[in-house]
């Protein structure tokens, strides 16, 4: 055998060996899964509800073909639920966000987008679009299923406006949070406790710092300097839109104080 042929055969053998080695690496090591740790849980900590502010075809295109995405999309007629991202994968729905000392919630949350046009500005003011009852029924069923499987507590079922006040208004003041609360799926103040507390706050309204501290205790990202600044007003609007949707002007008042106290007091 010539020197050239011997060298060629050696190179071929080395290449074949490398190919086999790489093939073995691609398969991965054998992993024994016969043991399971007791201390574990879902990576999902929060459920975030949005509206799309778009019609269904546009919503579907945006959520499947652009950088923004969500795990679920709930249409209007019929109220079909579409899964766009597997729950084990991260969807890009929350953006710059905060709740309860955790920033950037995309990796630890599930997002539900509801087909709803959001709002329109008219000479009479901003008008929000309602949610059809059948669509809400579908949303409630989906939320119930998700929170049960991932053991998400009611205080971590949130709106986009809760985690990004001032930047996002969805799902808006017409989203029926009370309906979710009645189903045990979302947070809501005890009405009797709120009514009992409100007269004392009508007599003496707490300082702005009190509102800030209570909002922060609830989970909102809010300044704590005692000033009624723009950021604090934005958080108050988000809070009011969710828990007192009849009036969300960003002003601290006795009813807001009573709701906050009912939600955050032992």
C-alpha positions in Angstrom: 0.0 0.0 0.0 1.4 3.4 -0.9 2.0 6.0 1.7 -0.8 8.2 0.1 -3.4 5.4 0.2 -2.5 4.6 3.8 -2.9 8.2 4.8 -6.2 8.4 3.0 -7.5 5.3 4.8 -6.4 6.6 8.2 -8.1 9.9 7.5 -11.3 8.2 6.6 -11.2 6.0 9.7 -10.6 9.1 11.9 -13.5 10.9 10.2 -15.8 7.9 10.7 -14.8 7.7 14.4 -15.5 11.4 14.8 -18.9 11.0 13.1 -19.8 8.2 15.5 -18.7 10.2 18.5 -20.7 13.3 17.4 -23.7 11.1 16.7 -23.4 9.7 20.2 -23.3 13.3 21.6 -26.3 14.3 19.6 -28.3 11.5 21.3 -27.2 12.7 24.7 -26.4 10.8 27.9 -28.6 8.2 29.4 -30.6 9.7 32.2 -32.2 7.7 35.0 -35.6 9.2 35.8 -36.7 6.7 38.5 -36.3 9.2 41.3 -38.4 12.4 41.8 -37.7 15.2 44.2 -40.5 16.1 46.7 -39.6 19.8 46.7 -40.6 21.1 43.3 -43.4 23.1 41.6 -44.4 24.8 38.4 -42.2 27.5 37.0 -45.4 29.5 36.3 -46.1 32.0 39.1 -48.5 34.5 37.5 -51.3 34.6 34.9 -51.5 37.8 32.9 -54.7 38.8 31.1 -54.6 41.2 28.1 -56.8 42.5 25.4 -55.4 42.7 21.8 -56.8 46.1 20.8 -57.1 44.4 17.3 -59.6 42.3 15.4 -59.0 38.5 15.2 -57.1 38.2 11.9 -54.8 41.0 12.8 -54.3 39.7 16.4 -53.5 36.2 15.1 -51.0 37.6 12.6 -49.3 39.8 15.2 -49.1 37.1 17.8 -47.8 34.4 15.5 -45.6 36.3 13.1 -44.0 39.1 15.1 -41.9 39.5 18.2 -44.9 39.7 20.5 -46.7 36.5 21.4 -48.9 34.9 24.0 -49.7 31.4 25.2 -53.4 31.8 24.4 -55.7 33.9 22.2 -59.5 33.9 22.9 -61.6 34.9 19.9 -65.1 36.4 20.0 -67.5 34.6 17.7 -67.4 31.8 18.2 -65.3 32.2 21.5 -62.6 29.8 20.4 -59.4 29.4 22.5 -56.2 29.1 20.5 -53.0 27.9 22.0 -50.1 29.8 20.3 -47.2 29.0 22.6 -46.8 25.8 24.7 -47.0 26.6 28.4 -43.5 25.2 29.0 -42.2 27.9 26.6 -41.8 31.6 27.3 -44.2 33.9 25.4 -43.3 37.6 24.9 -46.5 39.1 26.3 -45.6 41.0 29.5 -42.7 43.2 28.3 -41.2 45.6 30.9 -43.2 44.5 34.0 -43.2 44.1 37.8 -45.2 42.4 40.4 -44.4 41.6 44.0 -40.7 42.2 43.8 -40.2 40.3 40.6 -39.2 42.1 37.4 -39.7 41.0 33.8 -42.5 38.5 34.2 -42.3 36.7 30.8 -40.2 33.7 32.0 -42.5 33.1 35.0 -46.0 33.8 33.6 -48.7 32.6 31.2 -50.3 35.2 29.0 -53.9 35.2 27.7 -54.8 37.6 25.0 -58.5 38.4 24.5 -59.7 39.6 21.1 -61.2 43.0 22.0 -60.7 46.4 20.3 -59.8 48.1 23.6 -61.1 51.6 23.4 -61.9 54.5 21.1 -61.7 58.2 21.9 -64.8 60.2 21.2 -66.0 63.8 21.8 -67.7 62.4 24.9 -64.5 60.8 26.2 -62.8 57.5 26.0 -65.1 54.5 25.4 -64.1 51.0 26.1 -65.4 48.0 24.2 -67.4 45.4 26.2 -66.6 41.7 26.4 -69.4 39.4 25.1 -70.6 37.0 27.9 -69.8 33.9 25.8 -66.2 35.1 25.4 -65.9 35.7 29.1 -67.2 32.2 29.8 -64.4 30.8 27.7 -61.8 33.0 29.5 -63.1 31.9 32.9 -62.9 28.3 31.9 -59.4 28.7 30.6 -58.2 30.6 33.7 -59.7 28.0 36.0 -57.8 25.2 34.1 -54.5 27.1 34.2 -54.5 28.1 37.8 -55.5 24.6 38.9 -52.7 23.0 37.0 -50.0 25.5 38.0 -51.4 26.2 41.5 -51.5 30.0 40.9 -53.2 31.8 43.8 -55.9 34.5 43.1 -53.5 37.3 44.0 -51.3 36.4 41.1 -54.0 36.5 38.4 -53.3 39.9 37.0 -54.1 42.3 34.3 -51.4 43.8 32.0 -52.2 47.2 33.5 -51.3 45.8 37.0 -47.8 44.8 36.0 -47.2 47.8 33.7 -49.2 50.8 35.0 -49.1 53.8 32.8 -47.8 51.8 29.9 -50.6 49.4 29.4 -54.4 49.8 30.1 -55.6 46.3 29.3 -57.7 44.4 29.9 -59.5 47.7 30.7 -62.3 48.7 33.1 -65.0 46.6 31.5 -63.2 43.3 32.2 -65.2 41.5 34.8 -62.7 40.9 37.6 -65.5 40.5 40.1 -66.7 37.5 38.0 -63.3 35.8 38.3 -63.2 36.6 42.0 -66.6 35.1 42.5 -65.2 31.9 40.9 -62.3 32.0 43.4 -59.8 32.9 40.6 -58.9 36.5 41.3 -58.5 38.9 44.2 -61.4 41.1 45.3 -62.0 43.1 48.5 -64.6 41.9 51.0 -67.5 44.3 50.4 -68.7 44.3 54.0 -65.2 45.1 55.3 -64.8 47.8 52.7 -68.1 49.4 53.6 -67.2 49.3 57.3 -63.8 51.0 56.7 -64.9 53.7 54.3 -66.5 56.1 56.8 -63.3 56.5 58.8 -61.3 57.4 55.7 -64.0 59.9 54.7 -63.3 61.6 58.1 -59.6 61.5 57.7 -57.9 60.5 54.5 -54.4 58.8 54.8 -51.3 60.5 53.5 -50.0 59.7 50.1 -47.2 57.6 51.6 -49.9 55.3 53.2 -51.4 54.7 49.7 -48.0 54.0 48.2 -47.1 51.5 51.0 -50.4 49.7 50.6 -50.1 49.5 46.8 -46.6 48.2 47.2 -47.8 45.6 49.7 -50.4 44.4 47.2 -47.6 44.0 44.5 -47.5 47.2 42.5 -44.3 48.9 41.5 -44.8 52.4 43.1 -42.6 55.2 44.4 -42.5 55.4 48.2 -41.5 59.0 48.6 -44.9 60.3 49.8 -45.4 62.5 46.7 -48.5 62.3 44.5 -46.3 62.1 41.4 -47.0 60.9 37.9 -45.9 57.3 38.6 -48.1 57.1 41.7 -51.1 58.4 39.8 -50.5 55.8 37.1 -50.5 53.0 39.7 -53.6 54.4 41.3 -55.3 54.5 37.9 -54.4 50.8 37.3 -55.6 49.9 40.8 -58.9 51.8 40.4 -59.5 50.4 36.9 -59.4 47.0 38.4 -61.0 47.3 41.8 -63.2 50.5 41.3 -63.8 50.7 37.5 -66.6 53.2 37.8 -64.0 56.0 38.5 -60.3 55.7 37.7 -58.9 59.2 37.9 -55.6 58.5 39.8 -56.8 60.5 42.8 -56.5 58.9 46.3 -59.9 59.0 48.0 -61.8 57.4 50.8 -63.2 54.6 48.7 -59.8 53.7 47.4 -58.4 53.7 50.9 -61.1 51.4 52.1 -60.5 49.0 49.2 -56.8 49.0 49.8 -57.2 48.4 53.5 -59.7 45.6 52.9 -57.2 43.9 50.5 -54.0 44.4 52.6 -55.0 44.3 56.2 -54.7 41.0 58.2 
